[in-house]
Amino acid sequence: MNKIQILVIGRDADILQTVVRLVNKNEQWNATGTSEDEAAIELFHRHPYDLVLLGGGVENDSELKLRRIFTLQNPKIKIIQHWGGGSGLLENEIRSALENNEGGNFNIVDNPFN
């Protein structure tokens, strides 16, 4: 069985490391983490991710850019935001997104004239 591939993006290195570790505790999931937008874009282009998890420290402009790039490349990608709250909440957020995309991906048109 293939593992669910999850890209985790967060600004705080310690929190990012903790989130990746918590995600990887689930035998069915494999998380890769980065704190840089360009690294996240490069990883997304090179690897087939099933889910993108955005940390609370990701700025609004970065979030808009990343969502736009990721959904242009893969319109079915699931993107969720994780604000913290412990491993139980994190696991529930991921399971919910994988099951029905609730609270997950949405397309944003930040400039309708482009």
PESUL-V153841 format. One record per residue. N is the residue number from 1. OMEGA is omega in whole degrees, 0 to 359 (NA if undefined). D_CENTER is the distance of its C-alpha to the mean C-alpha in whole Angstrom. Layout:
BEGIN
n:omega:d_center
N:OMEGA:D_CENTER
N:OMEGA:D_CENTER
END
This chain:
BEGIN
n:omega:d_center
1:178:22
2:178:18
3:173:15
4:182:12
5:185:10
6:175:6
7:181:5
8:179:5
9:180:6
10:185:9
11:182:13
12:186:15
13:181:15
14:179:17
15:178:14
16:179:12
17:179:14
18:180:15
19:179:11
20:179:11
21:180:15
22:179:14
23:183:12
24:174:14
25:177:17
26:184:16
27:182:18
28:184:16
29:174:13
30:182:12
31:171:9
32:183:10
33:175:9
34:178:10
35:184:12
36:180:13
37:183:12
38:177:14
39:178:13
40:179:9
41:179:11
42:178:14
43:182:12
44:179:10
45:186:14
46:187:15
47:178:13
48:179:12
49:177:9
50:186:9
51:172:5
52:180:2
53:180:2
54:178:5
55:182:8
56:181:11
57:181:13
58:183:11
59:183:14
60:180:14
61:178:15
62:179:13
63:179:10
64:180:13
65:182:13
66:179:10
67:182:9
68:181:13
69:183:13
70:182:10
71:174:12
72:180:15
73:181:14
74:183:13
75:181:14
76:181:13
77:178:9
78:181:8
79:179:5
80:177:6
81:178:7
82:183:9
83:182:12
84:177:13
85:174:16
86:186:17
87:179:16
88:178:17
89:179:15
90:180:12
91:179:13
92:178:14
93:181:11
94:179:9
95:180:13
96:180:13
97:181:11
98:182:12
99:186:15
100:177:16
101:181:12
102:180:14
103:185:12
104:189:10
105:169:10
106:180:13
107:181:14
108:171:16
109:186:19
110:174:20
111:185:23
112:182:25
113:177:27
114:NA:26
END
